Amino acid sequence: TTLTASIAGFDFDNVLLNAAGVYCQTASELDQILEASGAGSLVTKSATPAERDGNAGVRFAEMPLGSINSMGLPNLGLDYYLDYTITHQDEKPLFLSIAGLTKADNLAMLRDVQDSDFNGLVELNLSCPNVPGKPQTAYDFDTTREILNEVFSFYTKPLGVKLPPYFDIAHFDMIAEILNDFPLAFVNTINSIGNGLVVDPETDTVVIAPKGGFGGLGGEIVKPTALANVRALRQRLRPEIKIIGTGGVTNGRDVYDHILCGADLVSVGTSLYFEGPAIFERLNNELIAIMAEKGYNHLDEFRGRLQTLA
Ligand SMILES: O=C(O)c1[nH]c(=O)[nH]c(=O)c1Cl
């Protein structure tokens, strides 16, 4: 059974990696993903130009069927993650995630990466829901087109975007129309479902401190939305734009479902947070078992082959 996939000429020897933000804040965490058997790649915590503390107070909580977070983009700054990825980029194809708070910050960071020795893939995060006062960029279609226009006026290395979930067929059409106009290597869908609210039944309070308890949802609970976004974008995007499926992966069947909906790579967030990097080997083994049951030897035999009903 081969679990290979490729994006922008990079060959991945298996389809799994971490979701940006999970297990990827420090070199120590990143090393654990890099060395984890079953992880084909890694992505760094979304970087801003300078180091950030992020939001104050309790900012992550487990809930039934998933997690809620309002981290607020805590990160060690672009140079830290650029150093890490340049150091390790010959070991596996790597993703560097960036999330500027302004268009100017995104463009400045991309100029730095363009001029650096990093030759891996950049994931431009247009979907952070947790910076107070900042909207999720990719819900603003005009701004998204404007940013991509400026990015591709100078950036020539492989680049993809991390998208928020969309919930309206018209919005799938609109974002795909924009993305198809650009030489994107991939899209990663979905980011957390923004601004959910969880109540602690013991205390009648919210469970995280920032923003009055509103935070991004991840885990099992988001799987149907994640699969819908993977499927809808696969149906609409040019085939050259690959898809990283993220959201709701807890077992091999979830990985299989993301691929069936069209994903080329599959990333794991909430479950990785709770289980640790050993999850990658488990997920790969479970995926291989499902493929064996179905007589598949390669992902190409079922990628994107979700059937509709007559
Ligand atoms: O609060 C965060 O740091 C965060 N949290 C998320 O769930 N998605 C993101 O893209 C980011 Cl940047």
The ligand as a Gaussian input file, in Angstrom:
#p B3LYP/6-31G(d) Opt

LIG

0 1
 O       -6.010000      31.728000      18.117000
 C       -5.163000      31.295000      17.293000
 O       -3.926000      31.473000      17.389000
 C       -5.730000      30.536000      16.143000
 N       -6.712000      29.646000      16.439000
 C       -7.394000      28.957000      15.448000
 O       -8.285000      28.123000      15.718000
 N       -7.051000      29.177000      14.147000
 C       -6.089000      30.043000      13.788000
 O       -5.822000      30.202000      12.572000
 C       -5.379000      30.757000      14.833000
 Cl      -4.118000      31.849000      14.381000

